Amino acid sequence: MKEQDIGYRAPQVCSLVGITYRQLDYWARTGLIKPSVQAAQGSGTQRRYSFTDIVQLKVVKRLLDAGMSLKKIRSAMSILREQLASNNPLNDVTLLSDGATIFAAHSADEVVDVFQKGQGVFGIAVGPVQEELEGEIHKLFPDEVASVGNITEAKAN
């Protein structure tokens, strides 16, 4: 297989990501997500994107759809590249957004506000806390618990 046969061409990428060619071209020219397989080199050559590039483009598209501005997304991508010292900043990160900022989760225990350059934030998943509490109630009071679930009631004596 020839080197130019590797990677995805712009029309394929646009179809997979759900963006226009104009958006893809603009993002490549401005450095938001550059094609890692082959950059355009003058008239007649085509950019070629890797699968990882397409994943990153899809994440950018979803952030846009969630209401983030392209300016904030561009800033977040730049910060993530610096923090991770990688050309593929999204590979090992889960991005979360509340529409105003972007958070990066590097693991289940670490969530970082990207715009605060590493300021830690935390979240509490209520489901696991509830399950843990239900288990503790069963262990501590096995004879006194009538039901566990949405409402836990102690048996009347």
HUNOR-V476024 format. One line per field, one symbol per residue. ss: DSSP state (H for helix, E for strand, - for the rest). phi: phi as a letter, one per 30 degrees, with the letter a starting at -180 (. if undefined). Layout:
BEGIN
ss: ???
phi: ???
END
This chain:
BEGIN
ss: --HHH--EEHHHHHHHH---HHHHHHHHH--------E---------EE-HHHHHHHHHHHHHHH----HHHHHHHHHHHHHHH---------EEEE----EEEEEE--EEEEHHH--EEE----HHHHHHHHHHHHHHH----EEE-----EE---
phi: .dedddjcdedddedddibddddedddddcidbcdddaddbjdjccdbcdededdddddeddddddjddddddddddddddddchbdcdcecbccbbcjcbbcccdadcbbbdedchjddbbbbddedddddddddddddbdcccdabldbcbdddd
END
